[in-house]
Every structure is written in C-alpha cells, then in structure tokens.
Amino acid sequence: MPRMQSQPSTHLRGEPGAPGTATGPLWTLIIEPHDLGGGKLANPISVDDALAALAETATTLDQMATARRERGEEESAEILAMQGVMAHDAALADAVRNAAKEIGDGGTDQALIGLRALLAAGEAQAAQLASLPDEYLAARAADVRDVVGRAARKLTGSELTLPERPVILIGEDLPPSVSTEIPRSLLLGIALRGGSRTAHAVILARSAGIPCMVATAGLAVDGSLDGTTALLDGTTGFLELAPSAARIKEAAQGESARAAQQGAWAGLRGQTPKGAHGELIQLLANIGSADDAARAVAVGAAGVGLLRTEFMLLDRQTPPTEEEQVAGLTKIFAAFTPGTPVTVRLADIGGDKEIPYLRLAHEQNPFLGLRGYRLAMLADRPDLRDLFRSQVAATLRAASATGIRARIMAPMITLRSEVEDLLALVTEVRGALTARGEGAAATYAAELGVMIEVPAAALTVDLLAPGLDFISLGTNDLTQYAVAADRTNAALVRFQDAATPGVLALIRSAAEAAATADLEVGVCGEFAGSVAGAKRLVALGIHELSMEPAVIDEVRAALLA
C-alpha cells in the first residue's frame, strides 16, 4: 500500500503583540451573544435595570482594581480603574436612555428594551473609538465593549467559561478585565483574530511576559481548534498548528537564542552610542503612562522625548482639573532622577482624535483641520485655551516638585504666530502661578519646543526658532503630509516610509536650520525606533532619538556596533 502522507501543518500570520514563544493546546474564549430572544429570560429588562447593572459593574471593577493594587499589580489596577470610570460615565448612561427612546415600545423590544439599549449604546461608543486613526485611542473600543459586556452578563445571568489547564488562548478579542481574571499560570500564550498591539489586553500580556499575537488572519475562533497543539511566536506574529517535534525543538532553540541576544543587549545599558565625530547619541523614550515610565527607566533610557498627555484626557466626562494633572505628571516624573529630561507634549487632539466632552466639530478632512496647538488659539473656545494653560501649569508644578528637566512641547506648529502665542501662553501661566503664591513653580526652568510635523514648518525652522530651545520631528505625520498619503489607509502603506528621499530632505533641512539656530533637535516618530532609521538620522546629524521603551536595547546595540 502507498504510504499515507500526513497533512501539512497550518501556518497563520498576524501582528506581533508580546515577544516570546509558547507551545501547548489551544483553547477558545467564546463570548456568547447576549440573549435577545426573550424566551430564556425570566423577567423583562428595563432601562433602569441596565443603568443599575452599569453601576454594579463600576463597583465591581473598582473593587478588582483595589485588590490588584494591593497585590502590587499596578498596571492591571490602572486599567480596571479606567474601566470603572467608563462604567460610571454619565455620557454612557445618557446614551443608553437615548438608545431606548430610538428603539421605541412594543413586543420583544419592550421586554428587553434595557438590554437592547445598553448593547446599542455601548457598540455605538465602541465603533466611534474604533474608527479613529490614532491606534491607542482606537484600541479603547475593546474596553467599552468589555464594560458593556460585563453589565449585560449581569442582566442575563450568564457567565464566561475560563480555562482549567494551561493553554494558548485564542479568540476574536480578549476583554481586558477578563484577561486579568485568568490566572497567569493558565495562559501559555494568546492569539487573537482581532485586537491591536495597543489594546489593554496586549499591554497586560507584555507586562506579564505572555507571548501574544493579534490580527491573526484565518484563525478559527468557533471552538473547532480546541485541544490542537500549537506553536505561537509572539515576536514575529506566527502561529503553527500541529507542529512537529522537530519544529517545537527548533522554536525552543530560537527562543533561547533570542533570550541570549536580549540579555547581551541588556548588558549594554549604561553605554551611550556616539556619532561619527564623537557626539553622544541620546536614546529617549516615548511614553504615555507611569508604567511606561518604569519601563523606560528599566531599559536605561536617557529621558523622555515624548510624554503623551492625552492619557489624562481620556475615559472621562469632563476635562481633568489642574490638580488631577499635577498628580498624574508627578507620578511619572518621580520615576526619573532629578535633572532627567522629560518632554511633555501638550494635548495632541482634535480632528481625528475625538474626545466627546470637548465638543469638537466633525471635520471632513481631520488631518488638515483643527489639531494640536491650533485649538489653543480658537477665539470662540476659551475653554480649550484654559485646557492648555492647565497643562503648562501642571507641568511646571510637577517638575518643581520632582526636579526633572522639564521640556514643554506644542504639537502641530506651522507658523511663527503660533510660536509667539505659545510663548505668551507660558508667560501668562507663570504670572498666574506667581499671583497664586506658587513661586517655585512660576520660576521653575522649563525648555520650550515645538513638534515639526508639517513640511512648511520643516522648511522654516529658522523663522520658528526665536524663543525656542528645541524642536522634535514627528516623522509619522511629516511623512504623511509630505507624500500626500493618509497613514491610516492600508492601500497607501508603501508611501509611509520616512526614508523616502523627499522626507529625508525635509528632515535634513530642519536639522541644519536647528543647528544654525542653536536649537536641540530630536526625532520622536517611529522612524527613530528602527535600527535602519536610527542610523539614517544619526548620519543626518540628529543626536536625540526617542522611541518606544521596548526597542531601545536593540537600537542602542546597533549604534554601538
């Protein structure tokens, strides 16, 4: 008889989420659709029932956050607390009431109007977030769905089934609060058909050292793969079903080699690369939370080249107070030794980054609209100028309390008039602090800078320079505007390359003008976080590169080689 050939293993590709490899049985997280048929529920569900379920969910999430904070699990505690804020949100409650009105009366809808309204309101908010071009903001859609799903399960009395043995979890997505409830010992790895690398579940996986991949094309999440042995590589975004023993051994050897390489890179922390003429190359971090700050310190970042302040504006019903911002910034600044440079980017919002309570008008072309510092100069929106004032005041107060080297940076600057307005705003804030008796903050030294994201700004740095101390090139947007290609359009991905000659020419022009004006110049776009990009930028005379903490070790090793 002819020898039977075994079926080839199935290979699935996705996006890397958290590094490392894992081998084990697959287990599908299936979140059943909430019963809307009416026949299986003992009692009708009213709008009041839905609102009560949200309130109960908020309490549960707050309790979970407290418990994890007491165990020292600060990152998961912050995510759960943030979800608690979402569940408390009056805007979500109003959306549930409005959805109920739209559904109207009659039949099954009336019996389950509260559940239907809850799900409709939650999905509307999640869809709005998911549609945003900003990856971090879009990833918060999973948090909204998680909160609403938890409330809906309270209404229907349903429960999620969790694994009982160590598994590689697969699913459409992994609700962040659910990921915190599964014991770490039972999660060998995670592969999601959806999700994004900035989703909270993925952030938690990285923090816990669980290999993870997202956007896994062709992954079946109907339970048909349960029990199948799989090999997951979160470093490359690769999932192999039914791997051979030889493949498992090869993967283990590869993981050992990667671990050894990462150990060698880590051994270089404390060393500073140099340019062709002996110039020190400073590797800084792009961060957006206190946990990011801790990671930056752990990998030996020389400071922070980009602190995204949007984290203090999200998941709220109203703008943060100055006191709340002082508390948030102080927590981050305290992670660094006094004198460490920390660049605080003022609110980079507007257009493509919608924050409902700010009531920003919808724009047909948001990337060319009211973004960044342009919002601070709207004559009919003094509330927005007050927001920027409060950010500057909070930065000065937190910096004076911690002794860091404060650098305040305005995003989306194009014209000299905007620089002059920024200088005037900072002067206004210092005067207000003095009047309030906060002399230490009012007189605390702070460097001022702007982000160069627009070709017109890159070509006129000499005009923007007076009164500034530094510029930082945001290569993501600079590339987008230079090549006239929406960076969120997958069909135009071939254009999204900062190494394009036209973009490099803009970078060179900005760097040369900054040197002539005696301004420090850095890059905080993704280009700086790649080995090839970092080398190109150093060759152009740029000696300050800011990137995600996870890639600092690799870039440092490449520049030291």
C-alpha positions as CSV (number, residue, x, y, z in Angstrom):
1,M,0.0,0.0,0.0
2,P,1.2,3.5,-0.7
3,R,2.4,5.4,2.3
4,M,-0.1,7.9,3.6
5,Q,1.2,11.4,3.7
6,S,0.5,13.4,6.8
7,Q,-1.5,16.7,6.4
8,P,0.8,19.7,6.4
9,S,0.7,21.9,9.5
10,T,-1.3,25.1,9.2
11,H,0.7,28.3,9.4
12,L,-1.1,31.5,10.4
13,R,0.3,35.0,10.3
14,G,-0.6,38.0,12.4
15,E,0.9,41.1,14.1
16,P,3.4,40.7,17.0
17,G,1.8,41.6,20.3
18,A,4.2,40.4,23.1
19,P,7.5,38.7,22.4
20,G,8.3,35.1,23.2
21,T,7.2,31.6,22.1
22,A,4.7,29.2,23.6
23,T,3.7,25.6,22.8
24,G,0.5,24.0,24.1
25,P,-3.1,23.1,23.5
26,L,-5.4,25.8,22.0
27,W,-8.5,26.9,23.9
28,T,-11.1,29.2,22.5
29,L,-12.6,32.1,24.6
30,I,-16.1,32.2,23.3
31,I,-18.2,35.1,24.4
32,E,-21.8,34.1,23.7
33,P,-24.1,36.7,22.2
34,H,-26.5,38.1,24.8
35,D,-29.9,36.6,24.7
36,L,-32.3,38.9,22.9
37,G,-34.9,36.4,22.1
38,G,-36.9,37.0,25.2
39,G,-37.8,33.3,25.7
40,K,-34.9,32.4,28.0
41,L,-35.0,35.4,30.4
42,A,-37.3,35.1,33.4
43,N,-38.0,38.8,33.7
44,P,-38.2,41.9,31.4
45,I,-35.1,44.1,31.4
46,S,-35.9,47.8,31.7
47,V,-33.6,50.8,31.1
48,D,-33.4,51.3,34.9
49,D,-32.2,47.7,35.1
50,A,-29.5,48.4,32.6
51,L,-28.3,51.5,34.4
52,A,-28.2,49.6,37.7
53,A,-26.1,46.9,36.0
54,L,-23.7,49.6,34.8
55,A,-23.4,51.0,38.4
56,E,-22.9,47.5,39.8
57,T,-20.2,46.8,37.1
58,A,-18.5,50.1,38.1
59,T,-18.3,48.9,41.7
60,T,-17.0,45.5,40.7
61,L,-14.3,47.0,38.5
62,D,-13.3,49.4,41.3
63,Q,-13.0,46.5,43.7
64,M,-11.0,44.5,41.3
65,A,-8.7,47.4,40.8
66,T,-8.2,47.9,44.5
67,A,-7.4,44.2,45.0
68,R,-4.8,44.2,42.3
69,R,-3.2,47.4,43.5
70,E,-2.9,45.8,47.0
71,R,-1.0,42.9,45.3
72,G,1.3,45.3,43.6
73,E,-0.2,44.8,40.1
74,E,-0.3,48.5,39.3
75,E,-0.7,48.2,35.6
76,S,-3.8,45.9,35.7
77,A,-5.1,48.0,38.6
78,E,-4.9,51.2,36.4
79,I,-6.7,49.5,33.5
80,L,-9.5,48.2,35.7
81,A,-9.9,51.6,37.4
82,M,-10.1,53.2,34.0
83,Q,-12.9,50.8,33.0
84,G,-14.6,51.7,36.3
85,V,-14.6,55.3,35.2
86,M,-16.1,54.2,31.9
87,A,-18.9,52.3,33.7
88,H,-19.6,55.4,35.8
89,D,-19.7,57.7,32.8
90,A,-22.8,59.8,32.7
91,A,-22.5,60.1,28.9
92,L,-22.8,56.3,28.6
93,A,-25.9,56.3,30.8
94,D,-27.4,59.1,28.7
95,A,-26.6,57.1,25.5
96,V,-28.5,54.1,27.0
97,R,-31.5,56.3,27.6
98,N,-31.4,57.8,24.2
99,A,-31.0,54.4,22.6
100,A,-34.1,53.2,24.4
101,K,-36.1,56.1,23.0
102,E,-34.9,55.2,19.5
103,I,-35.9,51.6,19.9
104,G,-39.4,52.6,21.0
105,D,-42.1,50.5,22.5
106,G,-43.7,47.2,21.6
107,G,-43.3,43.4,21.8
108,T,-40.0,41.9,22.4
109,D,-38.2,45.2,22.3
110,Q,-40.2,46.4,25.3
111,A,-39.5,43.3,27.3
112,L,-35.8,43.6,26.7
113,I,-35.5,47.3,25.9
114,G,-32.9,47.9,28.7
115,L,-30.6,45.2,27.3
116,R,-31.0,46.3,23.7
117,A,-30.4,49.9,24.6
118,L,-27.3,49.0,26.7
119,L,-25.8,47.0,23.9
120,A,-26.7,49.6,21.2
121,A,-25.2,52.5,23.2
122,G,-22.0,50.6,24.0
123,E,-21.5,49.5,20.4
124,A,-22.0,53.0,19.2
125,Q,-19.4,54.3,21.5
126,A,-17.0,51.5,20.7
127,A,-17.5,51.9,17.0
128,Q,-16.7,55.6,17.3
129,L,-13.4,54.9,19.0
130,A,-12.5,52.0,16.7
131,S,-12.9,54.3,13.7
132,L,-10.2,56.8,15.0
133,P,-6.9,56.8,13.1
134,D,-5.0,57.0,16.4
135,E,-4.1,53.4,17.3
136,Y,-4.1,54.0,21.0
137,L,-7.5,55.7,21.0
138,A,-9.0,53.1,18.7
139,A,-7.8,50.3,20.9
140,R,-10.0,51.7,23.7
141,A,-13.1,50.3,21.8
142,A,-12.3,46.9,23.4
143,D,-12.6,48.5,26.9
144,V,-16.0,49.9,26.1
145,R,-17.2,46.5,24.8
146,D,-15.7,44.9,27.9
147,V,-17.6,47.1,30.3
148,V,-20.9,46.8,28.5
149,G,-20.5,43.1,28.1
150,R,-19.9,42.7,31.8
151,A,-23.0,44.7,32.6
152,A,-25.0,42.7,30.0
153,R,-23.9,39.4,31.6
154,K,-25.2,40.7,35.0
155,L,-28.5,41.4,33.4
156,T,-28.8,38.0,31.7
157,G,-27.2,36.0,34.4
158,S,-24.7,34.5,32.0
159,E,-21.1,33.7,32.9
160,L,-17.9,33.3,30.9
161,T,-16.2,30.0,30.9
162,L,-12.5,30.2,31.8
163,P,-9.7,27.7,31.1
164,E,-9.0,25.0,33.7
165,R,-5.5,24.0,32.5
166,P,-2.5,25.8,30.9
167,V,-3.5,26.8,27.3
168,I,-2.8,29.1,24.4
169,L,-5.9,31.2,24.4
170,I,-7.5,32.1,21.1
171,G,-10.5,34.3,20.4
172,E,-11.8,37.2,18.4
173,D,-10.6,39.5,21.1
174,L,-9.7,39.3,24.8
175,P,-11.7,41.7,27.0
176,P,-9.1,43.5,29.3
177,S,-10.9,42.7,32.5
178,V,-11.3,39.1,31.5
179,S,-7.6,38.8,30.9
180,T,-6.9,39.9,34.5
181,E,-9.2,37.2,35.8
182,I,-7.5,34.3,34.2
183,P,-4.6,33.0,36.4
184,R,-1.2,33.7,34.8
185,S,-0.3,30.1,35.2
186,L,-3.1,29.1,32.8
187,L,-2.0,31.4,30.0
188,L,0.8,30.0,27.9
189,G,0.1,32.4,25.1
190,I,-2.6,34.4,23.4
191,A,-3.5,34.6,19.7
192,L,-6.4,36.9,18.7
193,R,-8.2,37.2,15.3
194,G,-8.8,40.8,16.0
195,G,-7.2,43.2,18.5
196,S,-4.3,45.6,18.2
197,R,-0.9,45.9,19.8
198,T,-2.0,48.8,21.9
199,A,-5.1,47.1,23.3
200,H,-5.0,46.8,27.1
201,A,-5.1,43.0,27.0
202,V,-2.0,43.0,24.9
203,I,-0.3,45.6,27.2
204,L,-1.0,43.3,30.1
205,A,0.3,40.3,28.2
206,R,3.6,42.1,27.6
207,S,3.8,43.1,31.3
208,A,3.2,39.6,32.4
209,G,5.6,38.1,29.8
210,I,2.9,36.1,28.0
211,P,3.7,35.7,24.2
212,C,0.9,37.3,22.2
213,M,-0.2,38.0,18.6
214,V,-3.1,39.9,17.2
215,A,-4.8,40.3,13.8
216,T,-4.3,36.6,13.1
217,A,-5.6,36.1,9.6
218,G,-7.7,32.9,9.1
219,L,-7.8,32.0,12.8
220,A,-10.9,29.9,13.6
221,V,-12.5,31.1,16.8
222,D,-15.6,28.8,16.9
223,G,-14.1,26.2,19.2
224,S,-13.1,23.8,16.4
225,L,-9.4,24.1,17.2
226,D,-9.8,23.4,20.9
227,G,-7.2,20.8,22.1
228,T,-5.0,21.2,19.0
229,T,-1.3,21.6,19.9
230,A,0.1,24.8,18.5
231,L,3.3,26.8,18.4
232,L,3.0,30.5,18.9
233,D,5.7,33.1,18.2
234,G,4.7,36.5,19.6
235,T,8.0,38.1,18.4
236,T,7.2,37.5,14.7
237,G,3.4,37.1,14.8
238,F,3.3,33.4,13.8
239,L,1.0,30.6,14.8
240,E,1.7,27.0,13.6
241,L,-1.0,24.3,14.2
242,A,0.1,20.7,15.0
243,P,3.8,21.4,14.8
244,S,6.2,18.5,14.6
245,A,8.5,17.6,17.4
246,A,11.4,18.9,15.4
247,R,9.7,22.3,14.9
248,I,9.0,22.6,18.6
249,K,12.6,21.9,19.4
250,E,13.7,24.4,16.7
251,A,11.4,27.0,18.2
252,A,12.8,26.4,21.7
253,Q,16.3,26.8,20.4
254,G,15.3,30.0,18.6
255,E,13.7,31.4,21.8
256,S,16.9,30.6,23.7
257,A,19.0,32.4,21.1
258,R,16.6,35.4,21.2
259,A,16.8,35.4,25.0
260,A,20.6,35.3,24.9
261,Q,20.6,38.2,22.4
262,Q,18.3,40.3,24.5
263,G,20.5,39.5,27.5
264,A,23.5,40.8,25.6
265,W,21.6,43.9,24.6
266,A,20.6,44.5,28.2
267,G,24.3,44.3,29.2
268,L,24.9,47.4,27.1
269,R,22.6,49.6,29.2
270,G,24.6,52.4,30.7
271,Q,26.7,52.8,27.5
272,T,26.0,55.8,25.2
273,P,26.4,55.5,21.5
274,K,28.5,58.1,19.6
275,G,28.2,59.7,16.2
276,A,31.0,59.9,13.6
277,H,32.6,62.8,15.3
278,G,32.2,61.6,18.9
279,E,28.9,63.2,19.5
280,L,26.8,61.5,22.2
281,I,23.6,59.9,20.8
282,Q,20.8,60.2,23.4
283,L,18.2,57.4,23.3
284,L,15.0,58.6,25.0
285,A,11.6,57.0,25.4
286,N,8.1,57.7,24.1
287,I,5.7,57.1,26.9
288,G,2.1,57.6,27.9
289,S,1.7,56.3,31.5
290,A,3.5,55.7,34.8
291,D,4.1,52.1,33.8
292,D,5.7,53.2,30.5
293,A,8.0,55.4,32.6
294,A,9.0,52.5,34.7
295,R,9.8,50.5,31.5
296,A,11.9,53.4,30.2
297,V,13.9,53.5,33.4
298,A,14.4,49.7,33.3
299,V,16.0,49.8,29.8
300,G,18.2,52.8,30.6
301,A,16.5,55.5,28.6
302,A,18.3,58.8,28.8
303,G,15.0,60.5,29.5
304,V,11.6,61.1,27.7
305,G,11.4,62.5,24.3
306,L,7.7,62.3,24.1
307,L,5.2,62.2,27.0
308,R,1.7,61.9,25.5
309,T,-0.6,63.8,27.8
310,E,-3.8,62.5,26.1
311,F,-3.9,59.7,28.7
312,M,-5.1,62.2,31.2
313,L,-7.9,63.4,28.9
314,L,-9.4,60.0,28.0
315,D,-12.1,58.0,29.7
316,R,-13.6,61.0,31.4
317,Q,-16.8,63.0,31.5
318,T,-15.1,66.4,31.9
319,P,-11.6,67.9,31.3
320,P,-9.1,67.0,34.1
321,T,-8.5,69.6,36.7
322,E,-5.1,71.1,37.2
323,E,-4.7,69.2,40.4
324,E,-5.5,65.9,38.7
325,Q,-2.9,66.6,36.1
326,V,-0.3,67.5,38.7
327,A,-0.9,64.2,40.4
328,G,-0.6,62.3,37.2
329,L,2.5,64.0,36.0
330,T,4.2,63.9,39.4
331,K,3.8,60.1,39.4
332,I,5.5,59.9,36.1
333,F,8.3,62.4,36.8
334,A,9.1,60.7,40.1
335,A,10.2,57.6,38.2
336,F,13.3,59.6,36.9
337,T,16.2,61.0,38.8
338,P,16.3,64.8,39.1
339,G,17.8,66.5,36.1
340,T,16.5,63.9,33.6
341,P,14.9,65.5,30.5
342,V,11.2,64.8,30.2
343,T,9.4,66.3,27.2
344,V,5.7,66.9,27.8
345,R,3.7,67.2,24.7
346,L,0.7,69.4,25.1
347,A,-2.7,67.9,24.1
348,D,-2.4,66.5,20.6
349,I,-6.1,66.3,20.0
350,G,-8.7,67.4,17.5
351,G,-9.8,66.3,14.1
352,D,-9.0,62.6,14.1
353,K,-8.9,62.3,17.9
354,E,-12.3,62.9,19.2
355,I,-12.9,63.4,22.9
356,P,-16.7,63.8,23.3
357,Y,-16.8,66.2,26.2
358,L,-14.6,68.7,24.3
359,R,-17.4,69.1,21.7
360,L,-15.1,69.5,18.8
361,A,-16.9,69.9,15.4
362,H,-16.7,67.0,13.0
363,E,-14.4,67.7,10.0
364,Q,-14.4,66.3,6.5
365,N,-10.6,66.3,6.4
366,P,-9.5,66.0,10.0
367,F,-5.8,65.6,9.3
368,L,-5.9,69.1,7.7
369,G,-8.1,70.5,10.4
370,L,-8.1,71.9,13.9
371,R,-5.4,69.8,15.6
372,G,-2.9,70.2,18.3
373,Y,-2.0,73.7,19.4
374,R,-4.3,75.2,16.8
375,L,-7.1,74.5,19.3
376,A,-5.5,76.8,21.9
377,M,-5.9,79.8,19.5
378,L,-9.6,79.5,18.8
379,A,-11.1,82.8,19.9
380,D,-14.5,81.3,20.5
381,R,-13.3,78.4,22.6
382,P,-11.6,79.9,25.8
383,D,-12.2,76.6,27.5
384,L,-9.7,74.9,25.2
385,R,-7.1,77.6,25.8
386,D,-7.7,77.0,29.6
387,L,-7.0,73.3,29.0
388,F,-3.6,74.1,27.5
389,R,-2.9,76.6,30.3
390,S,-3.7,74.0,32.9
391,Q,-1.3,71.5,31.2
392,V,1.5,74.0,31.3
393,A,0.8,74.9,34.9
394,A,0.6,71.3,36.0
395,T,3.9,70.5,34.2
396,L,5.7,73.4,36.0
397,R,4.3,72.4,39.4
398,A,5.1,68.7,39.0
399,A,8.5,69.5,37.6
400,S,9.4,71.8,40.5
401,A,8.3,69.1,43.0
402,T,10.4,66.4,41.4
403,G,13.4,68.3,39.9
404,I,13.2,66.8,36.5
405,R,14.5,68.8,33.5
406,A,11.1,70.0,32.1
407,R,10.6,70.4,28.4
408,I,7.2,71.7,27.2
409,M,6.4,70.9,23.5
410,A,3.5,72.1,21.4
411,P,2.2,69.8,18.6
412,M,1.2,70.7,15.1
413,I,3.0,74.1,14.8
414,T,3.2,75.6,11.3
415,L,3.5,79.4,11.6
416,R,5.6,81.9,13.6
417,S,2.4,83.4,15.0
418,E,1.7,80.1,16.7
419,V,5.2,80.1,18.4
420,E,4.6,83.6,19.6
421,D,1.2,82.6,21.0
422,L,2.9,79.6,22.8
423,L,5.5,81.9,24.4
424,A,2.7,84.3,25.5
425,L,0.7,81.5,27.0
426,V,3.6,80.2,29.1
427,T,4.2,83.7,30.3
428,E,0.5,84.0,31.2
429,V,0.7,80.8,33.2
430,R,3.9,81.8,35.1
431,G,2.2,85.1,36.0
432,A,-0.9,83.3,37.3
433,L,1.2,80.9,39.4
434,T,3.0,83.9,40.9
435,A,-0.3,85.5,41.7
436,R,-1.4,82.3,43.4
437,G,1.7,82.3,45.6
438,E,3.3,79.3,43.8
439,G,6.7,81.0,43.2
440,A,8.7,77.8,43.0
441,A,6.6,76.6,40.0
442,A,6.3,80.0,38.5
443,T,10.1,80.4,38.2
444,Y,11.0,76.8,37.5
445,A,13.2,76.5,34.4
446,A,11.5,74.8,31.5
447,E,12.7,74.5,27.9
448,L,10.1,75.2,25.2
449,G,9.9,73.4,21.9
450,V,7.6,72.5,19.0
451,M,6.9,69.4,17.0
452,I,7.8,69.6,13.4
453,E,5.1,67.6,11.6
454,V,4.2,69.9,8.6
455,P,6.5,70.3,5.6
456,A,6.1,74.1,5.8
457,A,7.5,74.0,9.4
458,A,10.4,71.8,8.4
459,L,11.4,74.3,5.8
460,T,11.1,77.4,8.0
461,V,12.7,76.3,11.3
462,D,14.8,79.4,11.2
463,L,11.6,81.5,11.4
464,L,10.2,79.4,14.2
465,A,13.4,79.3,16.2
466,P,13.4,82.6,18.2
467,G,12.3,82.0,21.8
468,L,12.5,78.2,21.5
469,D,15.0,75.7,22.9
470,F,14.4,72.6,20.8
471,I,12.4,71.1,18.0
472,S,11.3,67.5,17.7
473,L,10.5,65.9,14.4
474,G,7.3,63.8,14.3
475,T,8.2,61.7,11.3
476,N,4.8,59.8,11.2
477,D,2.8,62.9,10.3
478,L,5.6,64.6,8.5
479,T,5.8,61.6,6.1
480,Q,2.0,61.6,5.7
481,Y,1.9,65.2,4.7
482,A,5.0,65.1,2.6
483,V,3.8,62.2,0.4
484,A,0.1,63.2,0.5
485,A,-0.9,59.7,1.7
486,D,-3.3,59.0,4.7
487,R,-1.2,57.0,7.1
488,T,-4.4,55.1,8.2
489,N,-5.1,53.9,4.6
490,A,-3.7,50.4,4.2
491,A,-3.8,50.7,0.4
492,L,-1.2,53.5,0.7
493,V,1.2,51.7,3.1
494,R,4.0,51.8,0.5
495,F,4.1,55.6,0.9
496,Q,4.5,55.5,4.7
497,D,8.3,55.4,4.7
498,A,10.3,58.2,6.3
499,A,13.3,57.1,4.3
500,T,11.6,58.4,1.1
501,P,14.1,60.9,-0.4
502,G,11.6,63.8,-0.1
503,V,11.0,63.2,3.6
504,L,14.7,62.8,4.3
505,A,15.3,66.1,2.5
506,L,12.8,67.8,4.9
507,I,14.5,66.2,7.9
508,R,17.9,67.3,6.7
509,S,16.6,70.9,6.2
510,A,15.1,71.1,9.6
511,A,18.2,69.6,11.3
512,E,20.5,72.0,9.6
513,A,18.4,75.0,10.4
514,A,18.1,73.9,14.0
515,A,21.9,73.6,14.3
516,T,22.3,77.1,12.8
517,A,19.8,78.5,15.3
518,D,21.5,76.6,18.2
519,L,18.3,74.5,18.9
520,E,18.4,71.0,20.1
521,V,16.8,68.7,17.6
522,G,15.4,65.2,18.1
523,V,13.1,62.8,16.4
524,C,10.1,61.1,18.2
525,G,8.4,59.4,15.3
526,E,8.6,55.6,14.6
527,F,11.5,56.1,12.2
528,A,13.8,56.7,15.2
529,G,12.8,53.4,16.7
530,S,14.1,51.2,13.9
531,V,17.7,50.3,13.5
532,A,17.9,51.5,9.9
533,G,16.0,54.7,10.7
534,A,18.2,55.5,13.7
535,K,21.3,55.1,11.6
536,R,19.9,57.3,8.9
537,L,19.0,60.0,11.4
538,V,22.4,59.9,13.1
539,A,24.0,60.3,9.7
540,L,21.9,63.4,9.2
541,G,23.3,64.9,12.4
542,I,20.5,64.2,14.7
543,H,21.7,63.0,18.1
544,E,18.5,62.7,20.1
545,L,16.2,59.8,19.2
546,S,13.0,58.9,21.1
547,M,11.2,55.6,20.7
548,E,9.1,53.0,22.5
549,P,11.0,51.6,25.5
550,A,10.8,48.0,24.1
551,V,13.1,48.8,21.2
552,I,15.8,50.9,23.0
553,D,18.0,48.0,23.8
554,E,18.1,46.9,20.1
555,V,18.8,50.4,18.7
556,R,21.5,51.0,21.3
557,A,23.3,47.8,20.4
558,A,23.1,48.6,16.7
559,L,24.5,52.1,17.2
560,L,27.3,50.8,19.5
561,A,28.3,48.1,17.0
